[in-house]
Amino acid sequence: MTGKRLCSLMRFSKVTIRQLKKRTGFTLKRIREVRAAGIYDANICRDWIEAITGNDPGHDLAEYYAQQRG
């Protein structure tokens, strides 16, 4: 999942960086790094999508997003 798509998902779900920090325990710096660089591992992508939306996207959808580069 590209950083741009991750930002769009956060915007669509109305989740701020600070809210995501509370949900995951990640630092603000780490969240900003991931928003800039993206995620390319299906399992990690699945965890981030679930943290943002509150719903488990399933393995297939997470793997699809993880394969998207650029």
ABEGO torsion letter per residue (X at the ends): XBAAAAAAAAAAAGBBAAAAAAAAGBBAAAAAAAAAAEBABAAAAAAAAAAAAGBBAEAAAAAAAAABBX
